[in-house]
């Protein structure tokens, strides 16, 4: 087993010392062993760090990564956990991230202020890298741009995206918890868990998409009924 100083660990994983510290502070990476006054990392730390980096590149949040690691590492060694990385990190979307600059965003949204930029980055909708902006989901950006062009203020578009993201994070956690509780139970071989995850992935998306469509239909019917009621009674107070 190899030993690494923090700078050696970061270099071996293709990241920075600062990121290693951040992952430790977030509870994703175990602390090093102490050897005198120095901290020493090993191959298990390197494997965990590579898994974290892989999942971050695939768009998973720190919170989701922590929950997945907790769910699947209980009773398993890190080697078994790493055996699931392909299934866990397989993207749920076929989108390719785009790299833009401020002018590109302004062209899409009209007025896109520095405050808007940093709010969007804080929500994880974009990533700021120097003078450029990385857009993980071009489809989401296009949807936001269309709302802005229709007259919805950019701050309201960002608020909407943040609200939907928060609600869908809850849905994603619920689905993964059900999978962890009933499929990825203790003692089941990692290979079987990975196979089940890959087979069930499309059904998770279908479930969410179907329920969203049903909810939109119900809301549209409610609005139509309200408009009909107002047409029959012109003095009816407006109800959104």
N, C-alpha and C positions, 0 to 999 in steps of 0.2 A: 504494500500500500504506500502510495506516495504522500509526502507531506508538502504543503504549500504555505508560503507567506501570503498575505492578502493580495499583494500586487501580482504574485505568481498565479494565484487562483483566478484573479480577474483576467489576466492575460490568457490563461488556458481556456477560459470560457468565452473569450471574445467580448468582454465588457470592461467597465471601469471600476476602480476601487470604490468610487462614490456609489455606484449602483449596488455593489456588494453590501455596503453599509446600509443602503436603503432597504434592501431585501431582508437584512437581519432585523432592522427596526420594525419592519412590517410583520415579522414573525414567520416569514417564508423560508428563511435559511437559518439553520441552527447555528448557535455561536461556536467559535473555534475552541479547541482544547487549549489549555494554558500550558505553556512550556516556559517556566520562568516568568518573565514579564512579556513574553511574546505570545501571540495567538497563532495556532497552527491548524490548518485545514487539511482535509484528506480527500480521497477519491469520492467518498459519499457526498461531501460538500460540493465537489465539482459536478457530480451527476445531478444533484438537486438544482444547482445553479444553471446548468444547461437546460434542464426541464423548465425552470422558471422563464428563462430567456425565450425558449421555444414557444411557450404558451403566450407570453407577452406579444411576440411577433404575430401570433395568430389572432390577437385582439382580445384575449381574456383580461379581465381586470385583476388587480391585486386581491380583492376580496374573493373573487371566484376561484382564483388559483389557490388561495389558502384553504378554502372549503374543499376543493377537490383533493388537495394533498392530504388534508385531515381525514377525508372520507376513505381514501384508498390506501393510506399508509398505516392505518390501524391494523396491527397484527402482521404487517408485511415489512420486509426489508426494502431499502431504497432500490435495490436491483429489480425487485418485482414491480415497484412503482414505475420505474423507468420503462419496463416492458409494456406499459400502457400508454406511453407518450404519443405514439403514432395515432392511436384512437382518440386520445384526448385533444391532441393538437390539430387533428384534421379539421380544416376550416368548415364552418357552417355556411359560408357564402362562397360563391365563385368569383367575387369581385376582386379586382386588382387595385391596390391603393394607388392614388395619383399624387404627384408632387406639384404644387402650385405656388405662386407668389401672391403678394398683396393685390397686384393689378388684376390677376385672374379672379380673385374673390370679389373684388369690387365690380368686375364685369358681370359676375353672376348675381350678386345681391344688391347692386347699386351702391349704397353707402354702407360700408363695413368698417366700423371704427376699431381702434386698438383695443378698446374695452370689449367689444363684441368678440374679437379674436381671442383674447385671453379667457373670456367666459366659455367660449366653445372649447378651447383647449382644456380648461378645468373640468369640463364634463366628459372629456375623452372623445369628443366628436371630431377633433382634429389634433395633430401633433405639430408643435412649432420646432423646427430645426434650423436655427440661424435665421436667415432671411427667407426661408422657404416654409411651406405648410404642407404636411403630409395628410392626405384625406383617406382614412381607412375605408370608407364607404362612399364611393362616387354617387351611388344611387341615392343615398341619404342626402348628400349635398345637393343633388339635382332637385329632390323633393323640396328641400328648404328654399332653394332658389326660386322655384315656381311659386311657392307661397309668398315670397318677398315680392316677386314681380306682380302678383295678384293684389298687392297692397298691404300685406301683413307686415308690420314693422319687424326689422331683423331681431331686435331684442325679444319680441314675442315668439318668433320662430325658434330662437335658442331656448327660451323658456319651455316651449312645447316639446322640443327634442329632449331636454333634460327631464321633464316630467314623464314622458313616455319611456325613456331609458330607465328611470328609477322603478317604474311599475313593471317593466319587462325583466329587470334584474330579479325582482321578486319571483316572477314566473319561472325564470331560468333556474333559480336556486331551488324552487319547489320541485321542478322536474328532475334535477340532479339528485336532490335528496331522496326522492322516490326511487330513483335508479340505485342509489347507494344502499338504501335500506332493504330493497327487495331483490336486486339483481347482483350487486357487487358485495354480497355478504361475505363474512369471514370464512376462510377455508376454500373458497371457490378459486380455481386456478386463474391467474392473471390473464392468460390467453383467452379463456372462455369469457371473462368479463369484457375484454377488449372486443371480442367478436360480437357479443350482445350489444355493446354500445354502438358499434358500427351499423348493426342491423336496425336498431331502434331509432337512430338519429333522424331519418326522414319522417318517421311517424310523429316525433316531437314537433317538428316544424309544421307538419300538416295539421296537428291538433291546434296549435296556436293560430295559424292562418285561418282555419275553419271557424274557430270561436270568434276571432276578430271580425270576420265577414258577417257572422250571425249578429254580433253586437252592432255593427254598422247598419245592418238591415233593420234592427229593432229601433235604433235611434232615428233612422230615416222615416220609419212608419210613425214614430211619435211626433216628429216635426210636421209630417203631412197631416196627421190628425189635428194637430194644433192649428195649422193654417186653415183647415176646413172649418174648424170651430170659429175661428176669427172671421172667416168669410160669412158665416151664418149670423154672427153677432159682432158687428163692427166695433162696438164699444168694449169688447173683451180686452182686459188688460194684457199687455205683452208678457208672455212667459217664454224665456229662452229654452 
